[in-house]
Amino acid sequence: MVTKLRDGVWQIDCGSVNAYLADDSDHDDGAVTLVDAGTPLDANTVRAAVADAGFGMDDVGRVLVTHYDVDHVGGLSELGLDATVYIGAGDAGFYKGDEKPPFGNRKGAFQRLAGAFVTPAASVTGVADGDTVGSFTVYHTPGHTPGHVAYVSESLSVAFVGDLVRESDGRLERSPWYLSYDTDRVVDSIHYLADAEPAVEVLAMGHGTPFVRDGAVRLAELGERLEGGRPSPTVD
């Protein structure tokens, strides 16, 4: 199912996880952008949503991946896209198969097991804090995974924040400890992104219902509720 959140931004509801579509065609290197891709079982849902939004799969010029997890990258190999996949540098090795997630970390162990269901794309580019892709600025927001990133487009007034946070019963919450590499870094990353004060209305997360108004305000309010320091995260 596809839901229009605002002009140029759509939510793709895959059931257990969200993917998103953004029309960045007004930008200099404009392209229709897919943000995350669900599990391998969600490919048909994504295809149908792209069509319902008024596009064809050939219109998708790039994919922005918020982090390496099977429910965010698993569907890519089933979509057959001829598009560059952008992913945080700290997770790029996991996705490409050049590195293995650590068994010694609870989340890393799960990622190793789920990796059997992930096939990397042909063209993969790692991105770092401050990079730009089209109208999107990259924010490195580690904690849920080492290379987790958020993508913010002020021209589209949207922040795609992956699993840094989640929505539950109308309330914004941080990524839970049992699904994260490092919960302290999750808190630091929420402060980091909130302190950047992205001027956006839509806050679009991987799990839960995205907020279509006052997204930046809601993120700031969550930061105020959380304890922890506020260092600027760096890529491991």
C-alpha positions as a Markdown table, in Angstrom:
| # | Residue | x | y | z |
|---|---|---|---|---|
| 1 | Met | 0.0 | 0.0 | 0.0 |
| 2 | Val | 1.2 | 3.5 | -0.8 |
| 3 | Thr | 0.3 | 6.6 | 1.1 |
| 4 | Lys | 1.1 | 10.2 | -0.1 |
| 5 | Leu | 2.7 | 12.0 | 2.9 |
| 6 | Arg | 3.2 | 15.3 | 1.1 |
| 7 | Asp | 4.0 | 16.5 | -2.4 |
| 8 | Gly | 6.8 | 14.2 | -3.7 |
| 9 | Val | 6.9 | 11.9 | -0.8 |
| 10 | Trp | 5.1 | 8.5 | -0.3 |
| 11 | Gln | 5.1 | 5.8 | 2.3 |
| 12 | Ile | 5.3 | 2.2 | 1.1 |
| 13 | Asp | 3.7 | 0.1 | 3.9 |
| 14 | Cys | 5.1 | -3.4 | 3.7 |
| 15 | Gly | 3.3 | -4.6 | 6.8 |
| 16 | Ser | 6.2 | -5.0 | 9.3 |
| 17 | Val | 8.4 | -2.3 | 7.9 |
| 18 | Asn | 8.2 | 0.9 | 5.8 |
| 19 | Ala | 9.9 | 1.8 | 2.6 |
| 20 | Tyr | 9.5 | 5.2 | 1.0 |
| 21 | Leu | 9.5 | 6.9 | -2.4 |
| 22 | Ala | 10.6 | 10.5 | -3.1 |
| 23 | Asp | 10.4 | 12.5 | -6.3 |
| 24 | Asp | 13.6 | 14.4 | -6.4 |
| 25 | Ser | 13.2 | 15.4 | -10.0 |
| 26 | Asp | 13.3 | 19.1 | -9.3 |
| 27 | His | 16.8 | 18.9 | -8.1 |
| 28 | Asp | 19.8 | 19.3 | -10.5 |
| 29 | Asp | 20.4 | 15.6 | -10.8 |
| 30 | Gly | 16.8 | 14.8 | -10.1 |
| 31 | Ala | 15.7 | 11.2 | -9.8 |
| 32 | Val | 12.9 | 9.2 | -8.3 |
| 33 | Thr | 14.4 | 7.8 | -5.1 |
| 34 | Leu | 13.5 | 4.6 | -3.3 |
| 35 | Val | 14.4 | 4.7 | 0.4 |
| 36 | Asp | 14.9 | 1.2 | 1.8 |
| 37 | Ala | 13.3 | -1.8 | 0.2 |
| 38 | Gly | 11.7 | -4.2 | 2.7 |
| 39 | Thr | 12.4 | -7.9 | 2.9 |
| 40 | Pro | 12.8 | -10.3 | 0.0 |
| 41 | Leu | 9.0 | -11.0 | 0.3 |
| 42 | Asp | 8.1 | -7.3 | -0.1 |
| 43 | Ala | 9.3 | -6.8 | -3.7 |
| 44 | Asn | 5.8 | -7.1 | -5.2 |
| 45 | Thr | 4.4 | -4.7 | -2.6 |
| 46 | Val | 7.1 | -2.2 | -3.5 |
| 47 | Arg | 6.5 | -2.6 | -7.3 |
| 48 | Ala | 2.8 | -2.0 | -6.9 |
| 49 | Ala | 3.4 | 1.0 | -4.7 |
| 50 | Val | 5.7 | 2.6 | -7.2 |
| 51 | Ala | 3.1 | 2.1 | -9.9 |
| 52 | Asp | 0.3 | 3.5 | -7.7 |
| 53 | Ala | 2.5 | 6.6 | -7.1 |
| 54 | Gly | 2.5 | 7.1 | -10.9 |
| 55 | Phe | 6.0 | 5.8 | -11.7 |
| 56 | Gly | 7.6 | 2.8 | -13.3 |
| 57 | Met | 10.5 | 0.8 | -11.8 |
| 58 | Asp | 12.6 | 2.2 | -14.6 |
| 59 | Asp | 12.0 | 5.7 | -13.2 |
| 60 | Val | 13.8 | 4.8 | -9.9 |
| 61 | Gly | 17.2 | 6.3 | -10.4 |
| 62 | Arg | 18.7 | 5.6 | -6.9 |
| 63 | Val | 18.2 | 3.8 | -3.7 |
| 64 | Leu | 19.0 | 5.3 | -0.3 |
| 65 | Val | 19.5 | 2.7 | 2.4 |
| 66 | Thr | 19.3 | 3.8 | 6.0 |
| 67 | His | 21.1 | 0.7 | 7.3 |
| 68 | Tyr | 22.0 | -2.9 | 6.8 |
| 69 | Asp | 19.2 | -5.1 | 8.0 |
| 70 | Val | 17.3 | -7.8 | 6.0 |
| 71 | Asp | 14.0 | -5.9 | 6.3 |
| 72 | His | 15.6 | -2.8 | 4.8 |
| 73 | Val | 17.9 | -4.3 | 2.0 |
| 74 | Gly | 16.5 | -7.8 | 1.5 |
| 75 | Gly | 14.0 | -6.7 | -1.2 |
| 76 | Leu | 16.6 | -5.0 | -3.4 |
| 77 | Ser | 17.8 | -8.1 | -5.2 |
| 78 | Glu | 14.2 | -9.0 | -6.1 |
| 79 | Leu | 13.4 | -5.6 | -7.7 |
| 80 | Gly | 16.0 | -5.8 | -10.5 |
| 81 | Leu | 16.7 | -2.1 | -10.4 |
| 82 | Asp | 19.4 | -0.5 | -12.5 |
| 83 | Ala | 20.2 | 2.1 | -9.9 |
| 84 | Thr | 23.0 | 3.0 | -7.5 |
| 85 | Val | 22.5 | 1.9 | -3.9 |
| 86 | Tyr | 23.7 | 4.4 | -1.3 |
| 87 | Ile | 24.4 | 3.1 | 2.2 |
| 88 | Gly | 26.3 | 4.3 | 5.2 |
| 89 | Ala | 30.0 | 3.6 | 5.0 |
| 90 | Gly | 30.0 | 1.7 | 8.3 |
| 91 | Asp | 27.4 | -0.8 | 7.0 |
| 92 | Ala | 28.5 | -0.9 | 3.3 |
| 93 | Gly | 31.0 | -3.8 | 4.0 |
| 94 | Phe | 28.2 | -5.9 | 5.6 |
| 95 | Tyr | 25.9 | -5.3 | 2.6 |
| 96 | Lys | 28.6 | -6.0 | 0.0 |
| 97 | Gly | 29.8 | -9.1 | 1.8 |
| 98 | Asp | 33.3 | -7.7 | 2.3 |
| 99 | Glu | 32.8 | -7.8 | 6.1 |
| 100 | Lys | 30.9 | -10.0 | 8.5 |
| 101 | Pro | 28.8 | -8.6 | 11.3 |
| 102 | Pro | 30.3 | -9.5 | 14.7 |
| 103 | Phe | 28.9 | -12.6 | 16.4 |
| 104 | Gly | 29.9 | -11.1 | 19.7 |
| 105 | Asn | 27.2 | -8.4 | 19.4 |
| 106 | Arg | 23.5 | -9.5 | 19.8 |
| 107 | Lys | 22.5 | -7.5 | 16.8 |
| 108 | Gly | 25.5 | -8.6 | 14.8 |
| 109 | Ala | 24.8 | -12.2 | 15.4 |
| 110 | Phe | 21.3 | -11.8 | 14.0 |
| 111 | Gln | 22.6 | -9.9 | 11.0 |
| 112 | Arg | 25.0 | -12.8 | 10.2 |
| 113 | Leu | 22.1 | -15.3 | 10.2 |
| 114 | Ala | 19.8 | -13.1 | 8.2 |
| 115 | Gly | 22.6 | -12.4 | 5.7 |
| 116 | Ala | 21.8 | -15.6 | 3.9 |
| 117 | Phe | 18.7 | -13.8 | 2.6 |
| 118 | Val | 20.6 | -10.7 | 1.3 |
| 119 | Thr | 22.1 | -10.3 | -2.2 |
| 120 | Pro | 24.0 | -7.1 | -2.8 |
| 121 | Ala | 23.3 | -4.8 | -5.7 |
| 122 | Ala | 25.8 | -4.4 | -8.5 |
| 123 | Ser | 26.4 | -0.7 | -7.8 |
| 124 | Val | 26.9 | 0.3 | -4.1 |
| 125 | Thr | 28.3 | 3.6 | -2.9 |
| 126 | Gly | 29.2 | 4.2 | 0.8 |
| 127 | Val | 28.2 | 7.6 | 2.2 |
| 128 | Ala | 29.4 | 9.5 | 5.2 |
| 129 | Asp | 28.2 | 12.3 | 7.5 |
| 130 | Gly | 27.7 | 15.5 | 5.5 |
| 131 | Asp | 27.6 | 13.9 | 2.1 |
| 132 | Thr | 24.8 | 14.9 | -0.3 |
| 133 | Val | 22.8 | 12.8 | -2.7 |
| 134 | Gly | 20.4 | 14.8 | -4.8 |
| 135 | Ser | 18.6 | 17.1 | -2.4 |
| 136 | Phe | 19.4 | 14.8 | 0.5 |
| 137 | Thr | 22.0 | 15.5 | 3.2 |
| 138 | Val | 23.5 | 12.4 | 5.0 |
| 139 | Tyr | 23.6 | 12.3 | 8.8 |
| 140 | His | 25.6 | 9.5 | 10.3 |
| 141 | Thr | 23.4 | 8.2 | 13.2 |
| 142 | Pro | 25.0 | 5.0 | 14.5 |
| 143 | Gly | 23.8 | 2.9 | 17.4 |
| 144 | His | 21.1 | 0.7 | 15.8 |
| 145 | Thr | 23.9 | -0.4 | 13.4 |
| 146 | Pro | 27.5 | 1.0 | 13.0 |
| 147 | Gly | 26.7 | 2.7 | 9.7 |
| 148 | His | 23.2 | 3.7 | 10.2 |
| 149 | Val | 22.4 | 7.0 | 8.5 |
| 150 | Ala | 19.5 | 9.4 | 8.1 |
| 151 | Tyr | 18.7 | 11.3 | 4.9 |
| 152 | Val | 17.2 | 14.8 | 5.1 |
| 153 | Ser | 15.8 | 16.8 | 2.3 |
| 154 | Glu | 14.7 | 20.3 | 3.3 |
| 155 | Ser | 13.4 | 21.0 | -0.2 |
| 156 | Leu | 11.0 | 18.0 | 0.2 |
| 157 | Ser | 10.6 | 18.7 | 4.0 |
| 158 | Val | 11.3 | 15.1 | 4.9 |
| 159 | Ala | 13.8 | 13.2 | 7.1 |
| 160 | Phe | 14.1 | 9.5 | 6.5 |
| 161 | Val | 15.5 | 8.2 | 9.8 |
| 162 | Gly | 15.4 | 4.4 | 9.4 |
| 163 | Asp | 15.4 | 2.6 | 12.7 |
| 164 | Leu | 17.0 | 5.4 | 14.7 |
| 165 | Val | 13.5 | 5.9 | 16.2 |
| 166 | Arg | 10.2 | 4.2 | 15.9 |
| 167 | Glu | 6.5 | 5.2 | 16.3 |
| 168 | Ser | 4.3 | 3.4 | 18.8 |
| 169 | Asp | 0.7 | 4.5 | 19.6 |
| 170 | Gly | 1.5 | 8.0 | 18.4 |
| 171 | Arg | 4.6 | 8.3 | 20.5 |
| 172 | Leu | 8.2 | 8.6 | 19.2 |
| 173 | Glu | 10.6 | 6.2 | 20.8 |
| 174 | Arg | 14.3 | 5.4 | 20.4 |
| 175 | Ser | 15.5 | 2.1 | 18.8 |
| 176 | Pro | 15.1 | -0.5 | 21.5 |
| 177 | Trp | 18.2 | -2.0 | 23.2 |
| 178 | Tyr | 17.6 | -5.6 | 21.9 |
| 179 | Leu | 17.6 | -4.5 | 18.3 |
| 180 | Ser | 20.6 | -2.2 | 18.5 |
| 181 | Tyr | 24.4 | -2.5 | 18.6 |
| 182 | Asp | 24.8 | 0.2 | 21.1 |
| 183 | Thr | 21.9 | 2.0 | 22.9 |
| 184 | Asp | 24.1 | 4.8 | 24.2 |
| 185 | Arg | 25.1 | 5.7 | 20.7 |
| 186 | Val | 21.4 | 5.6 | 19.6 |
| 187 | Val | 20.7 | 8.3 | 22.2 |
| 188 | Asp | 23.8 | 10.3 | 21.1 |
| 189 | Ser | 22.6 | 10.0 | 17.5 |
| 190 | Ile | 19.1 | 11.2 | 18.3 |
| 191 | His | 20.7 | 14.3 | 20.1 |
| 192 | Tyr | 23.0 | 14.8 | 17.1 |
| 193 | Leu | 20.2 | 14.8 | 14.5 |
| 194 | Ala | 17.9 | 16.9 | 16.7 |
| 195 | Asp | 20.6 | 19.4 | 17.4 |
| 196 | Ala | 21.1 | 19.8 | 13.6 |
| 197 | Glu | 17.5 | 21.2 | 13.6 |
| 198 | Pro | 16.5 | 19.9 | 10.2 |
| 199 | Ala | 13.7 | 22.1 | 8.9 |
| 200 | Val | 11.3 | 19.3 | 8.0 |
| 201 | Glu | 7.7 | 18.5 | 8.5 |
| 202 | Val | 7.7 | 14.7 | 7.7 |
| 203 | Leu | 9.6 | 12.3 | 10.0 |
| 204 | Ala | 9.6 | 9.0 | 8.3 |
| 205 | Met | 10.8 | 6.0 | 10.2 |
| 206 | Gly | 11.2 | 2.3 | 9.4 |
| 207 | His | 8.6 | 1.0 | 11.8 |
| 208 | Gly | 5.4 | 2.7 | 12.8 |
| 209 | Thr | 3.3 | 5.5 | 11.3 |
| 210 | Pro | 5.4 | 8.4 | 10.0 |
| 211 | Phe | 4.6 | 11.9 | 11.3 |
| 212 | Val | 3.5 | 14.3 | 8.5 |
| 213 | Arg | 3.7 | 17.5 | 10.6 |
| 214 | Asp | 6.2 | 19.0 | 13.0 |
| 215 | Gly | 8.7 | 16.1 | 12.4 |
| 216 | Ala | 11.7 | 18.1 | 13.5 |
| 217 | Val | 9.8 | 19.3 | 16.6 |
| 218 | Arg | 8.9 | 15.7 | 17.6 |
| 219 | Leu | 12.5 | 14.6 | 17.2 |
| 220 | Ala | 13.7 | 17.5 | 19.4 |
| 221 | Glu | 11.1 | 16.6 | 22.0 |
| 222 | Leu | 12.4 | 13.0 | 22.1 |
| 223 | Gly | 15.9 | 14.3 | 22.5 |
| 224 | Glu | 14.8 | 16.3 | 25.5 |
| 225 | Arg | 13.2 | 13.2 | 27.1 |
| 226 | Leu | 16.3 | 11.1 | 26.7 |
| 227 | Glu | 19.4 | 11.2 | 29.0 |
| 228 | Gly | 22.9 | 10.9 | 27.6 |
| 229 | Gly | 25.7 | 12.9 | 26.1 |
| 230 | Arg | 25.7 | 14.7 | 22.8 |
| 231 | Pro | 28.9 | 14.0 | 20.9 |
| 232 | Ser | 28.9 | 14.1 | 17.2 |
| 233 | Pro | 29.1 | 10.4 | 16.1 |
| 234 | Thr | 31.9 | 9.2 | 13.9 |
| 235 | Val | 32.2 | 6.3 | 11.5 |
| 236 | Asp | 33.8 | 3.2 | 13.2 |
